[in-house]
Amino acid sequence: MASIFLLIPLSLMLFVVAIWAIRYAVKSDQFDDLDNASQRIILEDRQERRQVLQEQNTPKPTISRASDTIDATKTSKSAATTKLD
């Protein structure tokens, strides 16, 4: 009978500690995403590879100088005026 007086408060204290531990784990996002955590690594790797492939396959735009475009318009205008004459 004397052991019950010791075991009941001890079990209640362990119960309170267990509840605190579970609450702490939930608040610190320990149970955030259990199902997709292992797949996220693979999917992120696939997305990075797709981005790299898209960057390699898309043609890079050429940067032209403003003077080149001005010269091109002058020559096309002069060619048009010579055809009219």
Backbone hydrogen bonds, N-H to C=O, Kabsch-Sander energy under -0.5 kcal/mol:
donor,donor_aa,acceptor,acceptor_aa,energy
5,F,1,M,-0.9
6,L,2,A,-0.7
7,L,3,S,-2.8
8,I,4,I,-2.4
10,L,6,L,-1.4
11,S,7,L,-2.7
12,L,8,I,-2.2
13,M,9,P,-2.2
14,L,10,L,-2.1
15,F,11,S,-2.1
16,V,12,L,-2.2
17,V,13,M,-2.3
18,A,14,L,-2.3
19,I,15,F,-2.3
20,W,16,V,-2.4
21,A,17,V,-2.4
22,I,18,A,-2.2
23,R,19,I,-2.4
24,Y,20,W,-2.6
25,A,21,A,-2.1
26,V,22,I,-2.1
27,K,23,R,-2.4
28,S,24,Y,-1.9
29,D,26,V,-1.3
30,Q,25,A,-2.6
32,D,29,D,-0.9
40,R,36,N,-1.8
41,I,37,A,-0.8
42,I,38,S,-0.6
43,L,39,Q,-2.5
44,E,40,R,-2.5
45,D,41,I,-1.7
46,R,42,I,-2.1
47,Q,43,L,-2.4
48,E,44,E,-2.1
49,R,45,D,-2.2
50,R,46,R,-2.4
51,Q,47,Q,-2.2
52,V,48,E,-2.2
53,L,49,R,-2.5
54,Q,50,R,-2.6
55,E,51,Q,-2.2
56,Q,52,V,-1.9
57,N,53,L,-2.1
58,T,54,Q,-1.8
64,S,62,T,-0.7
69,T,65,R,-1.4
70,I,66,A,-1.9
71,D,67,S,-2.4
72,A,68,D,-2.1
73,T,69,T,-1.9
74,K,70,I,-2.0
75,T,71,D,-2.4
76,S,72,A,-1.9
77,K,73,T,-1.9
78,S,74,K,-2.5
79,A,75,T,-2.1
80,A,76,S,-1.7
81,T,77,K,-2.1
82,T,78,S,-1.7
83,K,79,A,-1.5
84,L,80,A,-1.5
85,D,81,T,-1.4
